[in-house]
């Protein structure tokens, strides 16, 4: 797959795995939700790219966009509960914004 956003979303997923390794057991639901949403970003791009119509591909990209926004909400909650450092929060925030911007650009292209 040759989409930059797909490659970047895989790096993002690995970073999410890395930062959640030390989450306390009481936050397992937040960890699980974050990792599932981050994986969903990658998988929706991959699945959508195999569709034959731009309309179908756009729908999958919109799902990915929803998932990256869900990831950011999880990261924000993790930061507020002091589960991740300010540095990790800022890194993931920047990565989330980059992936979201790329997805938005692809979606916009497919609308035209």
Phi and psi in radians as a Rosetta constraint file:
Dihedral C 1 N 2 CA 2 C 2 CIRCULARHARMONIC -1.939 0.35
Dihedral N 2 CA 2 C 2 N 3 CIRCULARHARMONIC 0.437 0.35
Dihedral C 2 N 3 CA 3 C 3 CIRCULARHARMONIC -1.581 0.35
Dihedral N 3 CA 3 C 3 N 4 CIRCULARHARMONIC 2.220 0.35
Dihedral C 3 N 4 CA 4 C 4 CIRCULARHARMONIC -1.010 0.35
Dihedral N 4 CA 4 C 4 N 5 CIRCULARHARMONIC -0.702 0.35
Dihedral C 4 N 5 CA 5 C 5 CIRCULARHARMONIC -1.117 0.35
Dihedral N 5 CA 5 C 5 N 6 CIRCULARHARMONIC -0.590 0.35
Dihedral C 5 N 6 CA 6 C 6 CIRCULARHARMONIC -1.136 0.35
Dihedral N 6 CA 6 C 6 N 7 CIRCULARHARMONIC -0.820 0.35
Dihedral C 6 N 7 CA 7 C 7 CIRCULARHARMONIC -1.078 0.35
Dihedral N 7 CA 7 C 7 N 8 CIRCULARHARMONIC -0.749 0.35
Dihedral C 7 N 8 CA 8 C 8 CIRCULARHARMONIC -1.169 0.35
Dihedral N 8 CA 8 C 8 N 9 CIRCULARHARMONIC -0.615 0.35
Dihedral C 8 N 9 CA 9 C 9 CIRCULARHARMONIC -1.182 0.35
Dihedral N 9 CA 9 C 9 N 10 CIRCULARHARMONIC -0.531 0.35
Dihedral C 9 N 10 CA 10 C 10 CIRCULARHARMONIC -1.218 0.35
Dihedral N 10 CA 10 C 10 N 11 CIRCULARHARMONIC -0.685 0.35
Dihedral C 10 N 11 CA 11 C 11 CIRCULARHARMONIC -1.098 0.35
Dihedral N 11 CA 11 C 11 N 12 CIRCULARHARMONIC -0.732 0.35
Dihedral C 11 N 12 CA 12 C 12 CIRCULARHARMONIC -1.051 0.35
Dihedral N 12 CA 12 C 12 N 13 CIRCULARHARMONIC -0.785 0.35
Dihedral C 12 N 13 CA 13 C 13 CIRCULARHARMONIC -1.051 0.35
Dihedral N 13 CA 13 C 13 N 14 CIRCULARHARMONIC -0.788 0.35
Dihedral C 13 N 14 CA 14 C 14 CIRCULARHARMONIC -1.083 0.35
Dihedral N 14 CA 14 C 14 N 15 CIRCULARHARMONIC -0.674 0.35
Dihedral C 14 N 15 CA 15 C 15 CIRCULARHARMONIC -1.138 0.35
Dihedral N 15 CA 15 C 15 N 16 CIRCULARHARMONIC -0.692 0.35
Dihedral C 15 N 16 CA 16 C 16 CIRCULARHARMONIC -1.095 0.35
Dihedral N 16 CA 16 C 16 N 17 CIRCULARHARMONIC -0.726 0.35
Dihedral C 16 N 17 CA 17 C 17 CIRCULARHARMONIC -1.040 0.35
Dihedral N 17 CA 17 C 17 N 18 CIRCULARHARMONIC -0.810 0.35
Dihedral C 17 N 18 CA 18 C 18 CIRCULARHARMONIC -1.060 0.35
Dihedral N 18 CA 18 C 18 N 19 CIRCULARHARMONIC -0.812 0.35
Dihedral C 18 N 19 CA 19 C 19 CIRCULARHARMONIC -1.325 0.35
Dihedral N 19 CA 19 C 19 N 20 CIRCULARHARMONIC -0.336 0.35
Dihedral C 19 N 20 CA 20 C 20 CIRCULARHARMONIC -1.616 0.35
Dihedral N 20 CA 20 C 20 N 21 CIRCULARHARMONIC -0.062 0.35
Dihedral C 20 N 21 CA 21 C 21 CIRCULARHARMONIC -1.008 0.35
Dihedral N 21 CA 21 C 21 N 22 CIRCULARHARMONIC -0.576 0.35
Dihedral C 21 N 22 CA 22 C 22 CIRCULARHARMONIC -1.759 0.35
Dihedral N 22 CA 22 C 22 N 23 CIRCULARHARMONIC 0.206 0.35
Dihedral C 22 N 23 CA 23 C 23 CIRCULARHARMONIC -1.098 0.35
Dihedral N 23 CA 23 C 23 N 24 CIRCULARHARMONIC 2.414 0.35
Dihedral C 23 N 24 CA 24 C 24 CIRCULARHARMONIC -1.095 0.35
Dihedral N 24 CA 24 C 24 N 25 CIRCULARHARMONIC 2.641 0.35
Dihedral C 24 N 25 CA 25 C 25 CIRCULARHARMONIC -1.001 0.35
Dihedral N 25 CA 25 C 25 N 26 CIRCULARHARMONIC -0.505 0.35
Dihedral C 25 N 26 CA 26 C 26 CIRCULARHARMONIC -1.210 0.35
Dihedral N 26 CA 26 C 26 N 27 CIRCULARHARMONIC -0.237 0.35
Dihedral C 26 N 27 CA 27 C 27 CIRCULARHARMONIC -1.858 0.35
Dihedral N 27 CA 27 C 27 N 28 CIRCULARHARMONIC 0.428 0.35
Dihedral C 27 N 28 CA 28 C 28 CIRCULARHARMONIC -1.069 0.35
Dihedral N 28 CA 28 C 28 N 29 CIRCULARHARMONIC -0.585 0.35
Dihedral C 28 N 29 CA 29 C 29 CIRCULARHARMONIC -1.140 0.35
Dihedral N 29 CA 29 C 29 N 30 CIRCULARHARMONIC -0.724 0.35
Dihedral C 29 N 30 CA 30 C 30 CIRCULARHARMONIC -1.147 0.35
Dihedral N 30 CA 30 C 30 N 31 CIRCULARHARMONIC -0.762 0.35
Dihedral C 30 N 31 CA 31 C 31 CIRCULARHARMONIC -1.042 0.35
Dihedral N 31 CA 31 C 31 N 32 CIRCULARHARMONIC -0.845 0.35
Dihedral C 31 N 32 CA 32 C 32 CIRCULARHARMONIC -1.068 0.35
Dihedral N 32 CA 32 C 32 N 33 CIRCULARHARMONIC -0.769 0.35
Dihedral C 32 N 33 CA 33 C 33 CIRCULARHARMONIC -1.111 0.35
Dihedral N 33 CA 33 C 33 N 34 CIRCULARHARMONIC -0.772 0.35
Dihedral C 33 N 34 CA 34 C 34 CIRCULARHARMONIC -1.077 0.35
Dihedral N 34 CA 34 C 34 N 35 CIRCULARHARMONIC -0.821 0.35
Dihedral C 34 N 35 CA 35 C 35 CIRCULARHARMONIC -1.180 0.35
Dihedral N 35 CA 35 C 35 N 36 CIRCULARHARMONIC -0.664 0.35
Dihedral C 35 N 36 CA 36 C 36 CIRCULARHARMONIC -1.161 0.35
Dihedral N 36 CA 36 C 36 N 37 CIRCULARHARMONIC -0.707 0.35
Dihedral C 36 N 37 CA 37 C 37 CIRCULARHARMONIC -1.169 0.35
Dihedral N 37 CA 37 C 37 N 38 CIRCULARHARMONIC -0.720 0.35
Dihedral C 37 N 38 CA 38 C 38 CIRCULARHARMONIC -1.130 0.35
Dihedral N 38 CA 38 C 38 N 39 CIRCULARHARMONIC -0.702 0.35
Dihedral C 38 N 39 CA 39 C 39 CIRCULARHARMONIC -1.153 0.35
Dihedral N 39 CA 39 C 39 N 40 CIRCULARHARMONIC -0.653 0.35
Dihedral C 39 N 40 CA 40 C 40 CIRCULARHARMONIC -1.064 0.35
Dihedral N 40 CA 40 C 40 N 41 CIRCULARHARMONIC -0.599 0.35
Dihedral C 40 N 41 CA 41 C 41 CIRCULARHARMONIC -1.015 0.35
Dihedral N 41 CA 41 C 41 N 42 CIRCULARHARMONIC -0.905 0.35
Dihedral C 41 N 42 CA 42 C 42 CIRCULARHARMONIC -1.086 0.35
Dihedral N 42 CA 42 C 42 N 43 CIRCULARHARMONIC -0.849 0.35
Dihedral C 42 N 43 CA 43 C 43 CIRCULARHARMONIC -1.173 0.35
Dihedral N 43 CA 43 C 43 N 44 CIRCULARHARMONIC -0.626 0.35
Dihedral C 43 N 44 CA 44 C 44 CIRCULARHARMONIC -1.197 0.35
Dihedral N 44 CA 44 C 44 N 45 CIRCULARHARMONIC -0.630 0.35
Dihedral C 44 N 45 CA 45 C 45 CIRCULARHARMONIC -1.111 0.35
Dihedral N 45 CA 45 C 45 N 46 CIRCULARHARMONIC -0.808 0.35
Dihedral C 45 N 46 CA 46 C 46 CIRCULARHARMONIC -1.093 0.35
Dihedral N 46 CA 46 C 46 N 47 CIRCULARHARMONIC -0.856 0.35
Dihedral C 46 N 47 CA 47 C 47 CIRCULARHARMONIC -1.140 0.35
Dihedral N 47 CA 47 C 47 N 48 CIRCULARHARMONIC -0.756 0.35
Dihedral C 47 N 48 CA 48 C 48 CIRCULARHARMONIC -1.122 0.35
Dihedral N 48 CA 48 C 48 N 49 CIRCULARHARMONIC -0.574 0.35
Dihedral C 48 N 49 CA 49 C 49 CIRCULARHARMONIC -1.174 0.35
Dihedral N 49 CA 49 C 49 N 50 CIRCULARHARMONIC -0.303 0.35
Dihedral C 49 N 50 CA 50 C 50 CIRCULARHARMONIC -1.556 0.35
Dihedral N 50 CA 50 C 50 N 51 CIRCULARHARMONIC -0.079 0.35
Dihedral C 50 N 51 CA 51 C 51 CIRCULARHARMONIC -1.334 0.35
Dihedral N 51 CA 51 C 51 N 52 CIRCULARHARMONIC 2.663 0.35
Dihedral C 51 N 52 CA 52 C 52 CIRCULARHARMONIC -1.512 0.35
Dihedral N 52 CA 52 C 52 N 53 CIRCULARHARMONIC -0.294 0.35
Dihedral C 52 N 53 CA 53 C 53 CIRCULARHARMONIC -2.040 0.35
Dihedral N 53 CA 53 C 53 N 54 CIRCULARHARMONIC 2.596 0.35
Dihedral C 53 N 54 CA 54 C 54 CIRCULARHARMONIC -1.085 0.35
Dihedral N 54 CA 54 C 54 N 55 CIRCULARHARMONIC -0.605 0.35
Dihedral C 54 N 55 CA 55 C 55 CIRCULARHARMONIC -1.065 0.35
Dihedral N 55 CA 55 C 55 N 56 CIRCULARHARMONIC -0.786 0.35
Dihedral C 55 N 56 CA 56 C 56 CIRCULARHARMONIC -1.161 0.35
Dihedral N 56 CA 56 C 56 N 57 CIRCULARHARMONIC -0.776 0.35
Dihedral C 56 N 57 CA 57 C 57 CIRCULARHARMONIC -1.037 0.35
Dihedral N 57 CA 57 C 57 N 58 CIRCULARHARMONIC -0.763 0.35
Dihedral C 57 N 58 CA 58 C 58 CIRCULARHARMONIC -1.027 0.35
Dihedral N 58 CA 58 C 58 N 59 CIRCULARHARMONIC -0.703 0.35
Dihedral C 58 N 59 CA 59 C 59 CIRCULARHARMONIC -1.072 0.35
Dihedral N 59 CA 59 C 59 N 60 CIRCULARHARMONIC -0.742 0.35
Dihedral C 59 N 60 CA 60 C 60 CIRCULARHARMONIC -1.176 0.35
Dihedral N 60 CA 60 C 60 N 61 CIRCULARHARMONIC -0.659 0.35
Dihedral C 60 N 61 CA 61 C 61 CIRCULARHARMONIC -1.141 0.35
Dihedral N 61 CA 61 C 61 N 62 CIRCULARHARMONIC -0.648 0.35
Dihedral C 61 N 62 CA 62 C 62 CIRCULARHARMONIC -1.121 0.35
Dihedral N 62 CA 62 C 62 N 63 CIRCULARHARMONIC -0.648 0.35
Dihedral C 62 N 63 CA 63 C 63 CIRCULARHARMONIC -1.119 0.35
Dihedral N 63 CA 63 C 63 N 64 CIRCULARHARMONIC -0.712 0.35
Dihedral C 63 N 64 CA 64 C 64 CIRCULARHARMONIC -1.080 0.35
Dihedral N 64 CA 64 C 64 N 65 CIRCULARHARMONIC -0.720 0.35
Dihedral C 64 N 65 CA 65 C 65 CIRCULARHARMONIC -1.090 0.35
Dihedral N 65 CA 65 C 65 N 66 CIRCULARHARMONIC -0.733 0.35
Dihedral C 65 N 66 CA 66 C 66 CIRCULARHARMONIC -1.074 0.35
Dihedral N 66 CA 66 C 66 N 67 CIRCULARHARMONIC -0.694 0.35
Dihedral C 66 N 67 CA 67 C 67 CIRCULARHARMONIC -1.192 0.35
Dihedral N 67 CA 67 C 67 N 68 CIRCULARHARMONIC -0.680 0.35
Dihedral C 67 N 68 CA 68 C 68 CIRCULARHARMONIC -1.187 0.35
Dihedral N 68 CA 68 C 68 N 69 CIRCULARHARMONIC -0.580 0.35
Dihedral C 68 N 69 CA 69 C 69 CIRCULARHARMONIC -1.196 0.35
Dihedral N 69 CA 69 C 69 N 70 CIRCULARHARMONIC -0.637 0.35
Dihedral C 69 N 70 CA 70 C 70 CIRCULARHARMONIC -1.107 0.35
Dihedral N 70 CA 70 C 70 N 71 CIRCULARHARMONIC -0.722 0.35
Dihedral C 70 N 71 CA 71 C 71 CIRCULARHARMONIC -1.009 0.35
Dihedral N 71 CA 71 C 71 N 72 CIRCULARHARMONIC -0.810 0.35
Dihedral C 71 N 72 CA 72 C 72 CIRCULARHARMONIC -1.092 0.35
Dihedral N 72 CA 72 C 72 N 73 CIRCULARHARMONIC -0.662 0.35
Dihedral C 72 N 73 CA 73 C 73 CIRCULARHARMONIC -1.072 0.35
Dihedral N 73 CA 73 C 73 N 74 CIRCULARHARMONIC -0.737 0.35
Dihedral C 73 N 74 CA 74 C 74 CIRCULARHARMONIC -1.099 0.35
Dihedral N 74 CA 74 C 74 N 75 CIRCULARHARMONIC -0.742 0.35
Dihedral C 74 N 75 CA 75 C 75 CIRCULARHARMONIC -1.127 0.35
Dihedral N 75 CA 75 C 75 N 76 CIRCULARHARMONIC -0.723 0.35
Dihedral C 75 N 76 CA 76 C 76 CIRCULARHARMONIC -1.073 0.35
Dihedral N 76 CA 76 C 76 N 77 CIRCULARHARMONIC -0.774 0.35
Dihedral C 76 N 77 CA 77 C 77 CIRCULARHARMONIC -1.134 0.35
Dihedral N 77 CA 77 C 77 N 78 CIRCULARHARMONIC -0.735 0.35
Dihedral C 77 N 78 CA 78 C 78 CIRCULARHARMONIC -1.069 0.35
Dihedral N 78 CA 78 C 78 N 79 CIRCULARHARMONIC -0.723 0.35
Dihedral C 78 N 79 CA 79 C 79 CIRCULARHARMONIC -1.153 0.35
Dihedral N 79 CA 79 C 79 N 80 CIRCULARHARMONIC -0.783 0.35
Dihedral C 79 N 80 CA 80 C 80 CIRCULARHARMONIC -1.084 0.35
Dihedral N 80 CA 80 C 80 N 81 CIRCULARHARMONIC -0.494 0.35
Dihedral C 80 N 81 CA 81 C 81 CIRCULARHARMONIC -1.663 0.35
Dihedral N 81 CA 81 C 81 N 82 CIRCULARHARMONIC 0.233 0.35
Dihedral C 81 N 82 CA 82 C 82 CIRCULARHARMONIC 1.029 0.35
Dihedral N 82 CA 82 C 82 N 83 CIRCULARHARMONIC 0.622 0.35
Dihedral C 82 N 83 CA 83 C 83 CIRCULARHARMONIC -1.584 0.35
Dihedral N 83 CA 83 C 83 N 84 CIRCULARHARMONIC -0.382 0.35
Dihedral C 83 N 84 CA 84 C 84 CIRCULARHARMONIC -2.279 0.35
Dihedral N 84 CA 84 C 84 N 85 CIRCULARHARMONIC 2.683 0.35
Dihedral C 84 N 85 CA 85 C 85 CIRCULARHARMONIC -1.294 0.35
Dihedral N 85 CA 85 C 85 N 86 CIRCULARHARMONIC 2.852 0.35
Dihedral C 85 N 86 CA 86 C 86 CIRCULARHARMONIC -1.047 0.35
Dihedral N 86 CA 86 C 86 N 87 CIRCULARHARMONIC -0.693 0.35
Dihedral C 86 N 87 CA 87 C 87 CIRCULARHARMONIC -1.072 0.35
Dihedral N 87 CA 87 C 87 N 88 CIRCULARHARMONIC -0.846 0.35
Dihedral C 87 N 88 CA 88 C 88 CIRCULARHARMONIC -1.115 0.35
Dihedral N 88 CA 88 C 88 N 89 CIRCULARHARMONIC -0.674 0.35
Dihedral C 88 N 89 CA 89 C 89 CIRCULARHARMONIC -1.034 0.35
Dihedral N 89 CA 89 C 89 N 90 CIRCULARHARMONIC -0.834 0.35
Dihedral C 89 N 90 CA 90 C 90 CIRCULARHARMONIC -1.150 0.35
Dihedral N 90 CA 90 C 90 N 91 CIRCULARHARMONIC -0.674 0.35
Dihedral C 90 N 91 CA 91 C 91 CIRCULARHARMONIC -1.081 0.35
Dihedral N 91 CA 91 C 91 N 92 CIRCULARHARMONIC -0.862 0.35
Dihedral C 91 N 92 CA 92 C 92 CIRCULARHARMONIC -1.189 0.35
Dihedral N 92 CA 92 C 92 N 93 CIRCULARHARMONIC -0.602 0.35
Dihedral C 92 N 93 CA 93 C 93 CIRCULARHARMONIC -1.081 0.35
Dihedral N 93 CA 93 C 93 N 94 CIRCULARHARMONIC -0.827 0.35
Dihedral C 93 N 94 CA 94 C 94 CIRCULARHARMONIC -1.080 0.35
Dihedral N 94 CA 94 C 94 N 95 CIRCULARHARMONIC -0.757 0.35
Dihedral C 94 N 95 CA 95 C 95 CIRCULARHARMONIC -1.127 0.35
Dihedral N 95 CA 95 C 95 N 96 CIRCULARHARMONIC -0.745 0.35
Dihedral C 95 N 96 CA 96 C 96 CIRCULARHARMONIC -1.031 0.35
Dihedral N 96 CA 96 C 96 N 97 CIRCULARHARMONIC -0.805 0.35
Dihedral C 96 N 97 CA 97 C 97 CIRCULARHARMONIC -1.104 0.35
Dihedral N 97 CA 97 C 97 N 98 CIRCULARHARMONIC -0.692 0.35
Dihedral C 97 N 98 CA 98 C 98 CIRCULARHARMONIC -1.129 0.35
Dihedral N 98 CA 98 C 98 N 99 CIRCULARHARMONIC -0.817 0.35
Dihedral C 98 N 99 CA 99 C 99 CIRCULARHARMONIC -1.103 0.35
Dihedral N 99 CA 99 C 99 N 100 CIRCULARHARMONIC -0.776 0.35
Dihedral C 99 N 100 CA 100 C 100 CIRCULARHARMONIC -1.072 0.35
Dihedral N 100 CA 100 C 100 N 101 CIRCULARHARMONIC -0.731 0.35
Dihedral C 100 N 101 CA 101 C 101 CIRCULARHARMONIC -1.114 0.35
Dihedral N 101 CA 101 C 101 N 102 CIRCULARHARMONIC -0.756 0.35
Dihedral C 101 N 102 CA 102 C 102 CIRCULARHARMONIC -1.128 0.35
Dihedral N 102 CA 102 C 102 N 103 CIRCULARHARMONIC -0.743 0.35
Dihedral C 102 N 103 CA 103 C 103 CIRCULARHARMONIC -1.088 0.35
Dihedral N 103 CA 103 C 103 N 104 CIRCULARHARMONIC -0.768 0.35
Dihedral C 103 N 104 CA 104 C 104 CIRCULARHARMONIC -1.034 0.35
Dihedral N 104 CA 104 C 104 N 105 CIRCULARHARMONIC -0.701 0.35
Dihedral C 104 N 105 CA 105 C 105 CIRCULARHARMONIC -1.118 0.35
Dihedral N 105 CA 105 C 105 N 106 CIRCULARHARMONIC -0.756 0.35
Dihedral C 105 N 106 CA 106 C 106 CIRCULARHARMONIC -1.128 0.35
Dihedral N 106 CA 106 C 106 N 107 CIRCULARHARMONIC -0.733 0.35
Dihedral C 106 N 107 CA 107 C 107 CIRCULARHARMONIC -1.070 0.35
Dihedral N 107 CA 107 C 107 N 108 CIRCULARHARMONIC -0.775 0.35
Dihedral C 107 N 108 CA 108 C 108 CIRCULARHARMONIC -1.075 0.35
Dihedral N 108 CA 108 C 108 N 109 CIRCULARHARMONIC -0.736 0.35
Dihedral C 108 N 109 CA 109 C 109 CIRCULARHARMONIC -1.043 0.35
Dihedral N 109 CA 109 C 109 N 110 CIRCULARHARMONIC -0.700 0.35
Dihedral C 109 N 110 CA 110 C 110 CIRCULARHARMONIC -1.303 0.35
Dihedral N 110 CA 110 C 110 N 111 CIRCULARHARMONIC -0.330 0.35
Dihedral C 110 N 111 CA 111 C 111 CIRCULARHARMONIC -1.284 0.35
Dihedral N 111 CA 111 C 111 N 112 CIRCULARHARMONIC -0.487 0.35
